[in-house]
Amino acid sequence: GKSAFAHKGGVHVSAMQKNNETYEHIDPETVGNNRRILISDLSGRSNIIYKAKEYGIDINGNDPKGKKILNDLKDSEQLGYQYEGAEGSFELLMRDALGEKEIFFEFLGFRVIVEKRLEDEQPISEATVKVRVNGIQEVTAAEGAGPVNALDKAIKKALIKFYPELEEVNLYDYKVRILEEKKGTRAKTRVLIESGDHNSKWGTVGVSENIIEASWQALVDSIEYKLNALNKKNTP
């Protein structure tokens, strides 16, 4: 499967960069597969350099920028973030550390209401989002199948008039993991979402003791990843 040529540990990746045959018995492409370098708590500078090259970022082995990215990665992992399966968020972290992350909108606030009345078969979820784009404040509201769906609809509704390309972005998968099981409903949660458009898919992550906030982080990263990707594509 896709994990057959996946590499995670820093020493492992370093060896791979010098000689692929140290850990791969054949070229992945000969069997219709691809080499994947994963980002995890085992990552070292070699992982960072490899991913930077994949993202079109110029970093060499002695560049102090690589150390800064690695430190930011370790700090965020201490908070519960995990980037295996959330490479969209990792690319944003990397570009933010290097001062290359573009800011497309300013978040001002959100509110989520979930209501169920006696006559309702299902709860009603409504989200209101307030953002500022190019000095213009936008406030929008949307109803959804649940609070996360409502937030997703509301943030896109607020931004599509400025960035119509967001119309093609869809949420394909949504996963929640409890990080502190003994705390029950007070536990910190990690939300991982997979989004995509007509050409590709990407994963993003959010972490918070509030599952709505964790979901919001992942949703915003998904949108920012899409907009940053468009900006790269349109920059000569």
N, C-alpha and C positions, 0 to 999 in steps of 0.2 A: 504494500500500500504506500501511501504518501509519506509514511514515517520511515520507510526503508533507507532513505538517503537524507534523513534529518540529523543535524548535528547541533549539540547544545553546549557542552563544556568548553571553557576557554582554551585549555591545553589541546583538546580535541580539534577545535577549529584552527588553532595555530598550526598544528601538524598538517591539517587539510590544505591550508594555504600554500604550504611548502611542497606537498606531494599528495595528490588526491588518493593515490593507491594505498596510503597508510590506513585508511578506513573504508575505502570503497573498492570492491572487487571488480566492478565494471563501471563504465560511464553510464550515469542514470538515464541519459537520453536514448541509449541503445535499447532500453526496455520501456520507452515512453514515459519516463518519470523525470523528476527534477530534483536537484540538490536544494535543500532548505537549511538555512542557518537560523536557529531559534534563539530567542532572547529569554533568559531565565535567571534565577539566582546563581546559576553556575557560569554565567557569562563573564568573559574577560575582555581585554582590549581588542583581541583578535575578532571577537564577535562584532564589536562596535565598528571596527574598520571595515569588515565585510559588509555589514548592513549599510554603512555610510556610502560605500561604493554602489550598492544596490539602489540607494535612493538618489544617487547623483551628487553626493556630498564629498568633497575632496579632503580626506584626512589621512595622514600617514602614521606609521607606527610610533614616531616620536612626538607627534603633535599633542600639546597639552590639552587641546580641545577634546581629544579622545578620553582623557582622564576625567574631565569635567562631566562629559556625558555619562561615563561609567559611574561616577559619584552620584549624579542625579538619579540614575537608574536604581542604584542601591538604596538611596534615601526613599524613593517612592515605593520600592518593594517592602521596606520596613513598615510602611503605612498600610500595606495589604494589596498594593497594585501588582498585577502580573501581566506580562506582555506577550507570553506565548499564546498566540491566537488573537492578539490585540496589537498587531504591528502598525495599524493606523495611528493608535495612540503613541506608540513608541517613536514613530517618525516625527510626530508633533513634538514629543519630549526632546528629541535630538535637535530639531530645528530651533526650538525655543532656547535650548542651552547654547546654541551657536548664534543666537540673535537673528535667525533667518525665518522665523515663523511670522507670517503675515496676519494682521488683525483685521478681520472683515466686519465685525460688529462688536458692540459693547453691550454686555449683559447688564440689565438694570433690575430685573426681578421676575419671579414667577409665583403663581398661586394655583393650587390644585384643590378642587372640591369634589368629594365623593359623597353622593347622597342616595339613600334608598328609603322610599316611602312605602307604606303598607300595600298600596296598589301596584307597586313596581315589581315586575318579575326579576329584573336585573338592576344593580346600582347604576346611577347616572354619574359619569365622570366628566368634569369640565376643567380645563386649564386656561389660565390667562398668562401671557408672556409679554414682558416689556423689554425692548432692546433699542439701541441707538445705532443707526448706520449713516455714516457721513454727516453727522450732526442732526439727522432727522430721527425723532423719537417715534417708535411704532409700538402700539399696544394691540394685541390680537387675542381672541379667545376661540376655543374649539372644544367640541365634545368628542369623546372617544369611547372605545370598548372597555377601556380601563384608564387609570391615571397616566400611565406611560404612553399609551396610544394618544391620549388627549394632548399631552405635552409635545409629542412628536408632531402632531398636526398643527399645534399652535405655533411652534417655533418656525416650522416651514412656512406657514401662512404669513408670518411676520417678515420673513426674509426673501420669499420667492419674487416679490415685486422688485427687489434689488438684484437678486441672483436667480434668474429664471431656470438655470441649469439644475437647481435643487429639486425641481419637479420630477426629475427622473430617478431620484434617490429613494430607495425602498429599504425597509428593515426586514431582514430575512430570518434572523434568529435572535433569541433573547434568553440569556441564562443567568441564574442567580445562584451564588454560593455563599453560605454562612461561614464566616471566618472564625468566630468565637462561639462554638456550639453551646458551651455551658451558660452563656448569657441569654439564651433563648431569644425572645423577641427584641431584646436590647442589643443583640449582637451586631457587629460590623458586617456589612454585606459587600460582596463584589459582584458587580453586574458586567457581563460581557455581551456585547451585541455585534451582530454581523450585518453590515449594510452593503448595498451595491447599486450600480447603475447598469446601463446597457453593456458596458465594457468590462467591468471588474467588480470584485467584492473586497471589503476590508473589515477588520475587526477593531473595536474600541472598547475601553474599559472605564469603569467608575467605581469608587469605593467610598462608603459612608455608613454610619450607623443608621441613617435614614435611607431606606431603599429608593425613595423617590429622588433624593439628591444624587445617589449613586447612578441611577438611571439617567438623570439629567446630564451628569458629567459625560457619560458614554454617548448620549445623543449629540451633545454639543461637539465632542471630539469627532464624531462621524461627519457632521456638517463642516467643521473646520478642515478636516482632512480632504474632503471633496473640493472645497474652495481653494485650498493650498495647491492641490493637484492641478486644478484648472489654471491657477496662476502660473505654475511651472510650465505647463503646456503652452501657454500663450506668451511666455517670456522668451524672446529670441536669445 
